[in-house]
Amino acid sequence: MKKSLCLPLLLTALLLCGGCQKHEPEPDFSGLAQLTYSLQASVTGNATSEIHVAVYPTFFQDYVTVEAFPASGEVATIYFSDEKGKYTKKIALPEGNRSQVQVNFSGMPKAVYICEVQRGDKVDRYRLVKVR
């Protein structure tokens, strides 16, 4: 009789211990929609047949820079989101201008962020890591 009681008690104890693990709370990405940024657009740029996009640094502390050199008539839009895509910040760039955007992540938690630069039917995606 003792053997038959030990197995259910052991299983119950294991199940209860599994729920005792502490889990870190999920970071709060709700501030992502309110990110501040500065946009520097140059009306005298070298327009090329293709858009050139640069996003740097990929490992950052507070600021990320996005540079876009669109072709004449091209419109580019930048989206920043958390890794799950739940929260998003949208930045529209002026049409046909060389643009540089510096985005301030200082109030955001350290995590992985996604930067997408869309123009027409093309999308460039960059994975960014906030280290502090």
Secondary structure, 3 states (H helix, E strand, C coil): CHHHHHHHHHHHHHHHHHCCCCCCCCCCCHHHHHCEEEEEEECCCCCCCCCEEEEECCEECCEEEEEEECCCCCCCEEEEEECCCCCEEEEECCCCCEEEEEEECCCCCCCEEEEEEEECCEEEEEEEEECC
